[in-house]
Amino acid sequence: MRIAVLALQGAFLEHEMMLRKLGIDCFEVRRLEDWQQEKDGLIIPGGESTTQGKLLRDLSLLDPIREAIEAGLPVFGTCAGLILLAREVEGNSPSVPVPPRLGTMRMTAARNAYGRQLGSFHTEAPFKGIDGDIPMTFIRAPYIKESADEVETLSEVDGYIVAARQGNQLVAAFHPELDSDMRVHEYFMEMVKGR
């Protein structure tokens, strides 16, 4: 198995370290040539969704990645990755245009929903399909405000949806790559295997 990790900005190195701990081969995607390699899945890391969206567009990666996801390529988006995969996004400043994004999941993401940097926090909560609570680190996190029927809620914190799945697409508002618990990444690898 080989996993592509979008490495334009954000916490991509932490995802790569997690995959290597699981014995999974991975490679970084920075240009269109990188994307054209063989792959079984894609991880979109946390970071700045506006910056990542613009870079995806400017590097001609936006459409090929969207087409691959729509064709069934498993994808896991954390924090900014959740925003990039959401069909609709709320919380953008009226003076700032909505950044380019993939928009492949039928849900609405609320940006910076927990506040700015001071709104960052750590908790533990259940995650459907995983036994026991998992640690969750939130950094200027979004949450899923609403979603279509085909989007399955996997985890909620304080009544807000913080993880969900639609077919081969998995999103988390938190950063599992920043904790030592590998079960969310293992969950994604099972999705990839079951494709």
N, CA, C and O of each residue as an XYZ file, in Angstrom:
780
protein
N       0.834     -1.184      0.000
C       0.000      0.000      0.000
C       0.882      1.252      0.000
O       1.934      1.295      0.638
N       0.424      2.256     -0.728
C       1.198      3.506     -0.827
C       0.240      4.678     -0.721
O      -0.743      4.763     -1.457
N       0.541      5.591      0.212
C      -0.345      6.703      0.490
C       0.320      8.024      0.090
O       1.463      8.293      0.458
N      -0.411      8.835     -0.664
C       0.049     10.178     -1.008
C      -0.294     11.117      0.145
O      -1.386     11.036      0.708
N       0.629     12.003      0.494
C       0.388     12.998      1.546
C       0.577     14.374      0.917
O       1.666     14.703      0.446
N      -0.477     15.170      0.911
C      -0.379     16.520      0.368
C       0.597     17.318      1.233
O       0.380     17.478      2.434
N       1.664     17.813      0.625
C       2.759     18.429      1.389
C       2.990     19.879      0.960
O       4.130     20.324      0.830
N       1.894     20.607      0.741
C       2.013     22.000      0.337
C       2.202     22.919      1.534
O       2.866     23.951      1.429
N       1.619     22.547      2.676
C       1.649     23.390      3.870
C       0.999     22.595      4.993
O       0.205     21.690      4.738
N       1.335     22.931      6.236
C       0.658     22.278      7.355
C       1.413     21.091      7.923
O       2.619     20.945      7.724
N       0.668     20.236      8.644
C       1.261     19.155      9.451
C       1.433     17.855      8.663
O       1.049     16.784      9.135
N       2.005     17.951      7.472
C       2.142     16.737      6.645
C       3.208     15.787      7.180
O       3.061     14.570      7.072
N       4.293     16.337      7.763
C       5.363     15.473      8.272
C       4.861     14.561      9.389
O       5.262     13.400      9.480
N       3.977     15.098     10.241
C       3.429     14.302     11.343
C       2.587     13.141     10.816
O       2.617     12.047     11.380
N       1.836     13.372      9.738
C       1.078     12.279      9.120
C       2.029     11.217      8.551
O       1.790     10.017      8.690
N       3.095     11.672      7.918
C       4.061     10.728      7.342
C       4.696      9.875      8.442
O       4.879      8.669      8.274
N       5.027     10.506      9.560
C       5.606      9.761     10.679
C       4.622      8.717     11.204
O       5.018      7.600     11.535
N       3.356      9.076     11.278
C       2.330      8.144     11.743
C       2.213      6.958     10.777
O       2.133      5.808     11.207
N       2.203      7.244      9.484
C       2.109      6.166      8.494
C       3.322      5.233      8.583
O       3.178      4.013      8.503
N       4.494      5.802      8.748
C       5.706      4.971      8.833
C       5.698      4.090     10.073
O       6.161      2.950     10.038
N       5.164      4.629     11.179
C       5.036      3.812     12.395
C       4.124      2.616     12.142
O       4.298      1.559     12.750
N       3.158      2.781     11.248
C       2.235      1.697     10.893
C       2.798      0.794      9.791
O       2.157     -0.173      9.377
N       4.005      1.123      9.324
C       4.628      0.322      8.266
C       4.056      0.594      6.888
O       4.118     -0.259      6.002
N       3.495      1.788      6.708
C       2.858      2.139      5.431
C       3.785      3.039      4.629
O       4.300      4.027      5.153
N       3.997      2.709      3.375
C       4.803      3.515      2.465
C       4.012      4.771      2.096
O       2.801      4.712      1.884
N       4.715      5.913      2.021
C       4.032      7.146      1.638
C       4.977      8.042      0.847
O       6.192      7.847      0.858
N       4.411      9.012      0.171
C       5.213      9.985     -0.566
C       4.509     11.335     -0.541
O       3.293     11.412     -0.364
N       5.292     12.400     -0.721
C       4.757     13.749     -0.657
C       4.287     14.233     -2.029
O       4.913     13.959     -3.053
N       3.181     14.951     -2.020
C       2.665     15.571     -3.238
C       2.871     17.077     -3.124
O       2.260     17.743     -2.288
N       3.746     17.597     -3.981
C       4.015     19.038     -4.029
C       3.748     19.613     -5.419
O       3.525     20.814     -5.568
N       3.771     18.752     -6.427
C       3.586     19.185     -7.818
C       2.726     18.145     -8.536
O       2.494     17.049     -8.026
N       2.267     18.506     -9.708
C       1.437     17.609    -10.506
C       2.178     16.306    -10.818
O       1.569     15.237    -10.850
N       3.495     16.396    -11.048
C       4.276     15.183    -11.356
C       4.239     14.199    -10.180
O       4.174     12.986    -10.378
N       4.282     14.733     -8.965
C       4.197     13.869     -7.778
C       2.855     13.145     -7.747
O       2.786     11.947     -7.472
N       1.800     13.885     -8.031
C       0.440     13.342     -7.954
C       0.254     12.177     -8.920
O      -0.543     11.275     -8.662
N       0.980     12.191    -10.021
C       0.779     11.182    -11.058
C       1.386      9.822    -10.712
O       1.276      8.878    -11.494
N       2.023      9.718     -9.549
C       2.538      8.422     -9.097
C       1.386      7.505     -8.684
O       0.278      7.964     -8.406
N       1.669      6.203     -8.651
C       0.686      5.230     -8.173
C       0.410      5.454     -6.692
O       1.334      5.705     -5.919
N      -0.850      5.366     -6.295
C      -1.215      5.578     -4.899
C      -2.501      4.845     -4.589
O      -3.310      4.572     -5.476
N      -2.680      4.528     -3.305
C      -3.890      3.840     -2.860
C      -4.798      4.735     -2.035
O      -5.947      4.384     -1.769
N      -4.287      5.891     -1.629
C      -5.075      6.815     -0.826
C      -4.348      8.139     -0.710
O      -3.201      8.272     -1.137
N      -5.033      9.128     -0.121
C      -4.494     10.470      0.021
C      -4.815     11.006      1.413
O      -5.917     10.808      1.924
N      -3.834     11.691      2.026
C      -4.079     12.415      3.275
C      -3.885     13.902      3.011
O      -2.881     14.320      2.434
N      -4.875     14.702      3.448
C      -4.792     16.160      3.364
C      -4.646     16.673      4.790
O      -5.573     16.533      5.588
N      -3.491     17.271      5.133
C      -3.217     17.619      6.531
C      -3.912     18.899      6.978
O      -4.485     19.646      6.185
N      -3.830     19.114      8.299
C      -4.243     20.387      8.843
C      -3.247     21.466      8.464
O      -2.142     21.176      8.005
N      -3.648     22.706      8.661
C      -2.815     23.852      8.298
C      -3.733     25.012      7.978
O      -4.726     25.233      8.671
N      -3.410     25.750      6.937
C      -4.223     26.882      6.506
C      -4.988     26.483      5.252
O      -4.390     26.322      4.188
N      -6.301     26.323      5.365
C      -7.100     25.863      4.222
C      -7.057     26.847      3.066
O      -7.072     26.435      1.906
N      -7.002     28.156      3.365
C      -6.952     29.160      2.293
C      -5.668     29.018      1.491
O      -5.693     29.022      0.261
N      -4.551     28.892      2.188
C      -3.248     28.735      1.525
C      -3.205     27.443      0.722
O      -2.774     27.440     -0.431
N      -3.651     26.338      1.331
C      -3.620     25.055      0.627
C      -4.519     25.092     -0.608
O      -4.142     24.585     -1.664
N      -5.704     25.688     -0.480
C      -6.624     25.761     -1.617
C      -6.037     26.540     -2.776
O      -6.133     26.122     -3.930
N      -5.426     27.679     -2.465
C      -4.813     28.499     -3.526
C      -3.664     27.755     -4.190
O      -3.520     27.791     -5.412
N      -2.839     27.074     -3.380
C      -1.722     26.321     -3.955
C      -2.216     25.161     -4.813
O      -1.648     24.891     -5.872
N      -3.265     24.473     -4.370
C      -3.843     23.395     -5.182
C      -4.265     23.914     -6.547
O      -4.032     23.273     -7.572
N      -4.891     25.084     -6.543
C      -5.322     25.679     -7.812
C      -4.123     26.115     -8.651
O      -4.040     25.791     -9.835
N      -3.196     26.849     -8.037
C      -2.066     27.417     -8.782
C      -1.136     26.344     -9.339
O      -0.493     26.551    -10.368
N      -1.063     25.196     -8.660
C      -0.183     24.108     -9.097
C      -0.909     23.086     -9.987
O      -0.371     22.026    -10.305
N      -2.139     23.433    -10.376
C      -2.960     22.572    -11.247
C      -3.228     21.200    -10.627
O      -3.324     20.196    -11.331
N      -3.347     21.175     -9.291
C      -3.633     19.928     -8.583
C      -5.105     19.785     -8.211
O      -5.579     18.677     -7.960
N      -5.826     20.897     -8.174
C      -7.199     20.886     -7.659
C      -8.095     19.925     -8.442
O      -8.739     19.058     -7.851
N      -8.139     20.074     -9.757
C      -9.039     19.239    -10.565
C      -8.627     17.771    -10.587
O      -9.490     16.912    -10.407
N      -7.335     17.432    -10.801
C      -6.963     16.005    -10.793
C      -7.253     15.309     -9.466
O      -7.683     14.156     -9.451
N      -7.016     16.012     -8.342
C      -7.290     15.402     -7.042
C      -8.790     15.226     -6.851
O      -9.238     14.178     -6.385
N      -9.573     16.248     -7.209
C     -11.034     16.138     -7.095
C     -11.553     14.964     -7.930
O     -12.391     14.190     -7.466
N     -11.058     14.835     -9.150
C     -11.509     13.751    -10.041
C     -11.166     12.384     -9.454
O     -11.971     11.456     -9.533
N      -9.979     12.255     -8.868
C      -9.566     10.968     -8.274
C     -10.454     10.612     -7.087
O     -10.848      9.457     -6.932
N     -10.772     11.601     -6.247
C     -11.641     11.353     -5.092
C     -13.037     10.963     -5.558
O     -13.634     10.023     -5.033
N     -13.549     11.685     -6.541
C     -14.884     11.376     -7.055
C     -14.928      9.999     -7.720
O     -15.984      9.370     -7.799
N     -13.763      9.540     -8.198
C     -13.677      8.209     -8.812
C     -13.457      7.114     -7.771
O     -13.388      5.934     -8.114
N     -13.344      7.510     -6.475
C     -13.264      6.506     -5.411
C     -11.969      6.417     -4.644
O     -11.847      5.576     -3.753
N     -10.977      7.269     -4.962
C      -9.721      7.219     -4.205
C      -9.984      7.570     -2.744
O     -10.542      8.633     -2.473
N      -9.607      6.721     -1.797
C      -9.807      7.046     -0.383
C      -9.009      8.279      0.020
O      -7.849      8.430     -0.361
N      -9.640      9.156      0.793
C      -8.987     10.387      1.236
C      -9.306     10.616      2.707
O     -10.408     10.324      3.172
N      -8.323     11.143      3.432
C      -8.471     11.466      4.849
C      -8.027     12.911      5.027
O      -6.860     13.234      4.807
N      -8.956     13.785      5.425
C      -8.648     15.189      5.632
C      -8.773     15.562      7.097
O      -9.798     15.296      7.724
N      -7.718     16.188      7.652
C      -7.764     16.624      9.047
C      -7.766     18.148      9.104
O      -6.976     18.802      8.424
N      -8.651     18.705      9.914
C      -8.753     20.143     10.171
C      -8.893     20.921      8.854
O      -9.995     20.972      8.306
N      -7.831     21.522      8.331
C      -7.926     22.228      7.055
C      -8.371     21.281      5.940
O      -9.075     21.687      5.015
N      -7.956     20.014      6.035
C      -8.380     19.018      5.044
C      -9.887     18.832      5.044
O     -10.492     18.626      3.993
N     -10.500     18.906      6.234
C     -11.959     18.832      6.344
C     -12.595     19.994      5.588
O     -13.564     19.806      4.854
N     -12.047     21.198      5.770
C     -12.582     22.388      5.098
C     -12.436     22.259      3.585
O     -13.355     22.601      2.843
N     -11.289     21.768      3.126
C     -11.053     21.629      1.684
C     -11.993     20.612      1.042
O     -12.343     20.741     -0.131
N     -12.401     19.601      1.809
C     -13.285     18.573      1.260
C     -14.770     18.951      1.350
O     -15.602     18.351      0.670
N     -15.102     19.937      2.181
C     -16.508     20.307      2.388
C     -17.094     21.003      1.158
O     -16.439     21.834      0.528
N     -18.334     20.650      0.830
C     -19.037     21.295     -0.283
C     -19.294     22.778      0.013
O     -19.150     23.631     -0.863
N     -19.677     23.069      1.266
C     -19.950     24.452      1.672
C     -19.114     24.789      2.904
O     -18.804     23.922      3.722
N     -18.758     26.072      3.017
C     -17.974     26.535      4.163
C     -18.578     27.830      4.677
O     -18.889     28.737      3.905
N     -18.742     27.903      6.004
C     -19.197     29.127      6.659
C     -18.076     29.675      7.520
O     -17.168     28.944      7.915
N     -18.146     30.967      7.809
C     -17.157     31.568      8.695
C     -16.069     32.318      7.974
O     -15.139     32.814      8.610
N     -16.162     32.418      6.626
C     -15.205     33.237      5.902
C     -15.547     34.706      6.106
O     -16.720     35.068      6.198
N     -14.545     35.535      6.176
C     -14.773     36.970      6.277
C     -15.438     37.462      4.990
O     -15.053     37.029      3.904
N     -16.430     38.357      5.084
C     -17.101     38.861      3.881
C     -16.138     39.542      2.911
O     -16.381     39.567      1.704
N     -15.043     40.093      3.442
C     -14.092     40.796      2.578
C     -13.099     39.854      1.895
O     -12.353     40.262      1.005
N     -13.103     38.595      2.323
C     -12.156     37.628      1.758
C     -12.928     36.607      0.921
O     -13.845     35.962      1.429
N     -12.567     36.452     -0.358
C     -13.280     35.477     -1.178
C     -13.087     34.052     -0.670
O     -12.050     33.726     -0.093
N     -14.085     33.215     -0.886
C     -13.983     31.813     -0.482
C     -12.833     31.173     -1.262
O     -12.794     31.266     -2.489
N     -11.898     30.525     -0.562
C     -10.749     29.941     -1.260
C     -11.154     28.738     -2.108
O     -12.181     28.111     -1.848
N     -10.348     28.415     -3.123
C     -10.623     27.208     -3.909
C     -10.578     25.991     -2.995
O      -9.780     25.938     -2.059
N     -11.432     25.022     -3.268
C     -11.393     23.782     -2.481
C     -11.935     22.633     -3.325
O     -12.455     22.833     -4.423
N     -11.800     21.426     -2.782
C     -12.190     20.226     -3.521
C     -13.703     20.048     -3.527
O     -14.279     19.708     -4.560
N     -14.362     20.276     -2.374
C     -15.822     20.269     -2.310
C     -16.481     18.947     -2.648
O     -17.548     18.927     -3.261
N     -15.860     17.841     -2.256
C     -16.379     16.526     -2.643
C     -17.302     15.888     -1.607
O     -17.991     14.915     -1.913
N     -17.324     16.426     -0.374
C     -18.202     15.870      0.672
C     -19.424     16.752      0.853
O     -19.315     17.976      0.930
N     -20.574     16.127      0.920
C     -21.832     16.871      0.999
C     -22.113     17.312      2.428
O     -22.950     16.745      3.130
N     -21.373     18.354      2.835
C     -21.500     18.864      4.191
C     -21.106     20.330      4.204
O     -20.479     20.832      3.271
N     -21.487     21.011      5.286
C     -21.095     22.398      5.514
C     -20.147     22.448      6.694
O     -20.481     21.982      7.784
N     -18.961     23.013      6.484
C     -17.971     23.164      7.547
C     -18.029     24.585      8.083
O     -18.146     25.543      7.319
N     -17.946     24.715      9.401
C     -17.841     26.026     10.041
C     -16.374     26.252     10.361
O     -15.797     25.535     11.178
N     -15.762     27.253      9.717
C     -14.328     27.526      9.910
C     -14.064     28.161     11.267
O     -14.894     28.909     11.785
N     -12.898     27.857     11.841
C     -12.479     28.453     13.116
C     -13.623     28.443     14.129
O     -13.804     29.388     14.897
N     -14.382     27.362     14.111
C     -15.616     27.299     14.890
C     -15.369     27.370     16.393
O     -16.206     27.860     17.151
N     -14.212     26.875     16.809
C     -13.895     26.891     18.235
C     -13.084     28.123     18.616
O     -12.554     28.202     19.725
N     -12.986     29.081     17.703
C     -12.218     30.285     17.998
C     -10.820     30.205     17.433
O     -10.448     29.221     16.793
N     -10.055     31.240     17.671
C      -8.696     31.343     17.156
C      -7.745     30.467     17.979
O      -8.173     29.518     18.635
N      -6.478     30.792     17.936
C      -5.463     29.947     18.579
C      -5.777     29.672     20.056
O      -5.525     28.576     20.558
N      -6.330     30.678     20.744
C      -6.644     30.477     22.159
C      -7.791     29.490     22.347
O      -7.999     28.976     23.446
N      -8.532     29.227     21.275
C      -9.623     28.262     21.349
C      -9.159     26.830     21.170
O      -9.982     25.916     21.122
N      -7.855     26.617     21.070
C      -7.322     25.265     20.917
C      -7.471     24.499     22.231
O      -7.343     25.072     23.313
N      -7.745     23.192     22.120
C      -7.921     22.390     23.329
C      -7.712     20.916     23.024
O      -7.631     20.508     21.866
N      -7.625     20.122     24.092
C      -7.426     18.673     23.978
C      -8.519     17.980     24.782
O      -8.862     18.408     25.884
N      -9.061     16.905     24.218
C     -10.078     16.136     24.923
C      -9.997     14.682     24.485
O      -9.143     14.314     23.677
N     -10.882     13.867     25.017
C     -11.029     12.483     24.556
C     -12.507     12.238     24.317
O     -13.351     12.735     25.062
N     -12.821     11.475     23.282
C     -14.227     11.230     22.951
C     -14.342      9.934     22.151
O     -13.361      9.477     21.565
N     -15.547      9.338     22.127
C     -15.769      8.132     21.324
C     -15.684      8.432     19.827
O     -15.935      9.553     19.385
N     -15.327      7.408     19.069
C     -15.220      7.493     17.616
C     -15.835      6.212     17.067
O     -15.321      5.124     17.329
N     -16.905      6.318     16.325
C     -17.629      5.137     15.829
C     -16.690      4.221     15.037
O     -15.980      4.667     14.135
N     -16.703      2.945     15.389
C     -15.844      1.977     14.707
C     -14.516      1.756     15.399
O     -13.735      0.900     14.982
N     -14.245      2.527     16.468
C     -13.019      2.371     17.245
C     -13.415      2.142     18.701
O     -14.230      2.878     19.256
N     -12.826      1.109     19.314
C     -13.141      0.813     20.714
C     -12.477      1.821     21.645
O     -11.298      2.135     21.488
N     -13.234      2.325     22.610
C     -12.683      3.244     23.605
C     -12.551      4.654     23.070
O     -12.555      4.876     21.859
N     -12.433      5.602     23.980
C     -12.256      6.996     23.579
C     -10.897      7.195     22.926
O      -9.940      6.477     23.214
N     -10.832      8.192     22.037
C      -9.548      8.526     21.411
C      -9.167      9.955     21.795
O     -10.043     10.800     21.980
N      -7.860     10.231     21.915
C      -7.423     11.597     22.210
C      -7.646     12.496     20.995
O      -7.447     12.074     19.856
N      -8.058     13.727     21.244
C      -8.337     14.673     20.165
C      -7.720     16.020     20.498
O      -8.036     16.628     21.521
N      -6.838     16.478     19.622
C      -6.225     17.793     19.762
C      -6.835     18.723     18.718
O      -6.739     18.471     17.517
N      -7.460     19.791     19.186
C      -8.110     20.765     18.312
C      -7.291     22.048     18.285
O      -6.929     22.582     19.333
N      -6.998     22.540     17.083
C      -6.250     23.789     16.924
C      -7.010     24.663     15.923
O      -7.054     24.360     14.731
N      -7.608     25.752     16.424
C      -8.425     26.624     15.576
C      -9.342     25.773     14.690
O      -9.425     25.975     13.479
N     -10.005     24.848     15.306
C     -10.673     23.771     14.574
C     -12.007     24.192     13.961
O     -12.707     25.052     14.496
N     -12.344     23.576     12.841
C     -13.693     23.683     12.306
C     -14.576     22.622     12.959
O     -14.097     21.821     13.761
N     -15.837     22.617     12.624
C     -16.679     21.448     12.867
C     -17.662     21.346     11.719
O     -17.773     22.259     10.901
N     -18.375     20.231     11.661
C     -19.352     20.022     10.587
C     -20.698     20.529     11.088
O     -21.263     19.987     12.038
N     -21.204     21.572     10.439
C     -22.441     22.212     10.884
C     -23.658     21.433     10.433
O     -24.619     21.277     11.187
N     -23.620     20.944      9.205
C     -24.720     20.110      8.698
C     -24.199     19.237      7.575
O     -23.174     19.532      6.961
N     -24.923     18.154      7.315
C     -24.459     17.220      6.282
C     -25.632     16.479      5.667
O     -26.713     16.394      6.249
N     -25.394     15.942      4.472
C     -26.398     15.163      3.763
C     -26.507     13.770      4.391
O     -25.670     13.369      5.200
N     -27.555     13.046      4.001
C     -27.818     11.725      4.588
C     -26.671     10.746      4.395
O     -26.431      9.889      5.246
N     -25.953     10.873      3.261
C     -24.890      9.890      2.992
C     -23.617     10.158      3.791
O     -22.671      9.374      3.723
N     -23.583     11.251      4.542
C     -22.430     11.550      5.394
C     -22.711     10.993      6.790
O     -23.644     11.424      7.468
N     -21.892     10.032      7.205
C     -22.075      9.359      8.492
C     -21.276     10.072      9.582
O     -20.072     10.283      9.439
N     -21.944     10.437     10.659
C     -21.260     11.043     11.803
C     -20.494      9.966     12.559
O     -21.060      8.937     12.926
N     -19.200     10.204     12.793
C     -18.353      9.255     13.512
C     -18.030      9.709     14.931
O     -17.802      8.883     15.815
N     -18.011     11.021     15.148
C     -17.675     11.515     16.478
C     -18.246     12.907     16.686
O     -18.307     13.722     15.765
N     -18.667     13.158     17.934
C     -19.152     14.482     18.326
C     -18.469     14.897     19.628
O     -18.178     14.066     20.489
N     -18.221     16.201     19.752
C     -17.689     16.786     20.982
C     -18.562     17.987     21.323
O     -18.705     18.906     20.516
N     -19.136     17.978     22.502
C     -20.023     19.070     22.953
C     -21.156     19.338     21.969
O     -21.563     20.483     21.768
N     -21.663     18.258     21.354
C     -22.788     18.405     20.437
C     -22.412     18.803     19.021
O     -23.291     18.947     18.171
N     -21.125     18.985     18.749
C     -20.663     19.349     17.405
C     -20.051     18.129     16.721
O     -19.337     17.353     17.356
N     -20.329     17.959     15.430
C     -19.753     16.842     14.668
C     -18.295     17.164     14.355
O     -17.999     18.182     13.729
N     -17.381     16.289     14.794
C     -15.950     16.531     14.600
C     -15.262     15.444     13.767
O     -14.068     15.543     13.487
N     -16.001     14.424     13.376
C     -15.462     13.413     12.455
C     -16.619     12.801     11.687
O     -17.697     12.582     12.239
N     -16.387     12.527     10.407
C     -17.453     11.990      9.564
C     -16.854     11.237      8.389
O     -15.671     11.351      8.070
N     -17.726     10.466      7.765
C     -17.307      9.663      6.606
C     -18.399      9.690      5.542
O     -19.586      9.572      5.848
N     -17.985      9.845      4.301
C     -18.883      9.712      3.151
C     -18.195      8.793      2.149
O     -17.279      9.210      1.441
N     -18.637      7.550      2.094
C     -17.997      6.584      1.189
C     -16.529      6.405      1.538
O     -16.193      5.986      2.646
N     -15.646      6.726      0.580
C     -14.205      6.580      0.785
C     -13.554      7.849      1.327
O     -12.329      7.972      1.323
N     -14.379      8.799      1.796
C     -13.842     10.051      2.326
C     -14.021     10.102      3.854
O     -15.112      9.871      4.376
N     -12.928     10.407      4.545
C     -12.918     10.494      6.000
C     -12.396     11.868      6.391
O     -11.399     12.334      5.841
N     -13.065     12.519      7.341
C     -12.591     13.817      7.814
C     -12.625     13.865      9.340
O     -13.458     13.232      9.989
N     -11.682     14.644      9.890
C     -11.632     14.883     11.329
C     -11.289     16.348     11.550
O     -10.391     16.884     10.901
N     -12.005     17.001     12.470
C     -11.732     18.399     12.789
C     -10.499     18.523     13.677
O      -9.926     19.604     13.812
N     -10.101     17.417     14.274
C      -8.949     17.410     15.172
C      -7.716     16.874     14.453
O      -7.768     16.549     13.267
N      -6.612     16.788     15.181
C      -5.314     16.396     14.601
C      -4.834     15.072     15.197
O      -4.047     15.091     16.143
N      -5.274     13.933     14.683
C      -4.792     12.656     15.246
C      -3.297     12.457     15.046
O      -2.673     11.680     15.769
N      -2.722     13.145     14.080
C      -1.286     13.008     13.818
C      -0.432     13.655     14.909
O       0.773     13.415     14.972
N      -1.052     14.480     15.777
C      -0.305     15.145     16.847
C      -0.347     14.373     18.160
O       0.273     14.785     19.140
N      -1.074     13.251     18.190
C      -1.111     12.382     19.369
C      -0.424     11.061     19.034
O      -0.203     10.745     17.865
N      -0.095     10.304     20.059
C       0.595      9.022     19.815
C      -0.372      7.900     19.441
O       0.055      6.862     18.936
N      -1.666      8.097     19.682
C      -2.674      7.084     19.376
C      -2.829      6.965     17.851
O      -3.102      7.953     17.169
N      -2.653      5.759     17.334
C      -2.647      5.565     15.883
C      -3.960      5.015     15.339
O      -4.040      4.679     14.158
N      -4.998      4.917     16.184
C      -6.206      4.200     15.767
C      -7.002      4.889     14.667
O      -7.654      4.205     13.879
N      -6.972      6.215     14.585
C      -7.707      6.887     13.506
C      -7.004      6.637     12.169
O      -7.661      6.416     11.151
N      -5.691      6.671     12.172
C      -4.946      6.330     10.953
C      -5.167      4.857     10.576
O      -5.284      4.526      9.396
N      -5.221      3.984     11.578
C      -5.514      2.572     11.300
C      -6.914      2.422     10.689
O      -7.120      1.621      9.778
N      -7.869      3.201     11.203
C      -9.231      3.192     10.654
C      -9.185      3.578      9.172
O      -9.823      2.934      8.340
N      -8.428      4.629      8.848
C      -8.316      5.045      7.439
C      -7.651      3.957      6.600
O      -8.068      3.713      5.468
N      -6.624      3.301      7.140
C      -5.954      2.262      6.343
C      -6.898      1.085      6.082
O      -6.814      0.443      5.035
N      -7.795      0.803      7.031
C      -8.802     -0.231      6.782
C      -9.745      0.190      5.658
O     -10.164     -0.638      4.849
N     -10.077      1.484      5.611
C     -10.893      2.008      4.500
C     -10.190      1.790      3.172
O     -10.803      1.375      2.189
N      -8.872      2.081      3.157
C      -8.084      1.923      1.929
C      -8.065      0.452      1.501
O      -8.260      0.137      0.327
N      -7.826     -0.447      2.470
C      -7.792     -1.886      2.161
C      -9.125     -2.393      1.643
O      -9.172     -3.249      0.760
N     -10.208     -1.863      2.193
C     -11.541     -2.333      1.833
C     -12.108     -1.724      0.569
O     -13.233     -2.027      0.170
N     -11.334     -0.876     -0.049
C     -11.819     -0.165     -1.244
C     -12.192     -1.115     -2.354
O     -12.616     -0.678     -3.424
